[in-house]
Amino acid sequence: MKKFVLAIAMMATAGGAQAQPRPFTPAMPCGQARQIVFANGAAVLSTGTYTYDRYVRDRSFCEINEYVEPAWVPTRDTPQCPIGYRCRSGRPFPFDD
């Protein structure tokens, strides 16, 4: 019985959730970074040592009260790779009140 309990405990710790590193855009080519977003629809990408954001393929990956804003990230082969969009809340552009 002890072996059974030990085996169950080992499987539980081995299958536990582990943090996965975010893709680091400065280390990859622009096409690869774009493919991550377009293939998944949305992805959280690191754009620097301490910076990251969520990027989306289109507005369908945003909340109903959000709009999309074009986004560019640094990649290995270009300083401003058009990655897709960011979801933003509020008004998409200033209105005259």
C-alpha positions in Angstrom: 0.0 0.0 0.0 2.9 2.4 0.8 4.3 1.9 -2.7 0.9 2.7 -4.2 0.6 5.9 -2.2 4.2 6.9 -3.1 3.5 6.2 -6.8 0.4 8.4 -6.7 2.3 11.2 -4.9 5.1 11.1 -7.5 2.7 11.3 -10.4 0.9 14.2 -8.9 4.1 16.2 -8.4 5.4 15.3 -11.9 2.2 16.3 -13.6 1.8 19.6 -11.7 1.5 22.9 -13.4 4.8 24.4 -14.3 5.4 28.0 -15.5 6.2 28.1 -19.2 8.5 30.8 -20.4 7.0 33.4 -22.8 8.3 33.6 -26.3 11.0 36.3 -26.4 10.5 38.3 -29.6 14.0 40.0 -29.7 15.5 36.5 -30.2 13.3 35.4 -33.1 12.7 36.6 -36.6 9.7 38.7 -37.3 7.9 36.0 -39.3 8.1 33.5 -36.4 6.8 36.1 -33.9 3.9 36.9 -36.2 3.1 33.2 -36.8 2.8 32.6 -33.0 0.1 35.3 -32.8 -1.7 34.3 -36.0 -1.7 30.6 -35.4 -3.0 30.9 -31.8 -5.2 34.0 -32.2 -3.8 35.5 -29.1 -0.4 35.2 -27.3 1.5 36.7 -24.5 5.0 37.6 -25.7 8.1 39.0 -24.0 9.4 42.0 -25.8 12.3 42.8 -23.5 13.9 41.5 -20.2 11.0 42.9 -18.1 8.3 43.7 -20.6 5.5 41.7 -22.1 2.0 42.1 -23.5 -0.8 40.2 -25.0 -1.1 40.4 -28.8 -4.1 39.3 -30.8 -4.8 38.3 -34.4 -8.1 40.3 -34.6 -10.9 41.9 -32.5 -12.6 38.6 -31.9 -9.9 37.9 -29.2 -10.8 41.1 -27.3 -13.5 41.8 -24.8 -16.8 43.3 -26.1 -15.9 46.7 -24.7 -12.4 46.8 -26.3 -11.1 47.9 -29.6 -7.9 46.8 -31.4 -4.8 48.9 -31.8 -2.0 48.0 -34.2 1.1 46.7 -32.4 4.8 46.4 -33.3 7.5 44.5 -31.4 11.3 44.3 -31.6 12.5 41.1 -33.3 15.9 39.8 -34.3 15.7 41.0 -37.9 13.6 44.2 -37.5 13.2 46.8 -34.7 9.5 47.2 -35.5 7.8 44.0 -36.5 4.0 44.3 -37.2 2.9 41.6 -34.8 -0.9 42.1 -34.9 -2.9 44.1 -32.4 -3.4 44.9 -28.7 -6.8 45.0 -27.1 -7.5 48.4 -25.6 -10.5 49.6 -23.5 -12.1 53.0 -23.8 -12.7 55.0 -26.9 -10.6 54.2 -30.0 -9.9 57.8 -30.8 -10.6 61.2 -29.2 -14.1 62.6 -29.6 -15.0 66.3 -29.5 -17.4 66.7 -26.7 
